[in-house]
């Protein structure tokens, strides 16, 4: 298989498949990082929301 001046030889399928798989893995990692960032931002906003009562310390829970 030839791609213009780039001749990948008989292993072209393996090479292109490896690049495609790598691109999918990297895209998945980026997507996961974006979803996790949104979740962490929501969790932090919930902790900083003044309308919710502050969490009690462990000593107050035991009393």
N, C-alpha and C positions, 0 to 999 in steps of 0.2 A: 504494500500500500504506500503510495507516495502522496505527500501533501505539499505540492509545489516543490521548492528546493529541498524540503525536508523528507528524506527517505528513511522510514522507520524499519524497513526490511520485513522479514517474516514474522517478527514479534510485534507488529503494529497493533494488533487487537489487544494484546496483553498490556502494552504501554498505554494505549488510550483508555483502556478499562481501568488501569491503576490510577491514571489522572482523574477520571470521572469519579471513581470511588473516593479518592482523596478530597475532591471538591465537595462531594455530598457530605462527607464526615465533617469537613470544616464548616459548611453551611449549617449542619445540625448543631455543632458546638456554638456557633454564633447565635442561632435561634434559641438554644437553651439559655445562653447567657442573657439574652434580651428578656426572655420570659422570667428568669430568676430575678433580674434587676427590677422588673415591674412588681413582682411579688414582694421583694424586700422593701421597695419604696412604699407599697401599701401597708406593710406591717409596721414600718417606722412611722408612717403618718398616723396609724391607729394608736401607737404608743404615745405619740406627741399630742393627741387630740385632748384638749382641756375639758371637753364635755364628758369624757369618761372618767370614772373615779380612778385615782392612782392605785396601783397594785400595792398590797400590803407586804411588809417585810416578813421573812420567815419567822421571826420572833413573835410578831403580832398574830400570825396564823396559829402558833402553838398555844397562845394564851386563851 
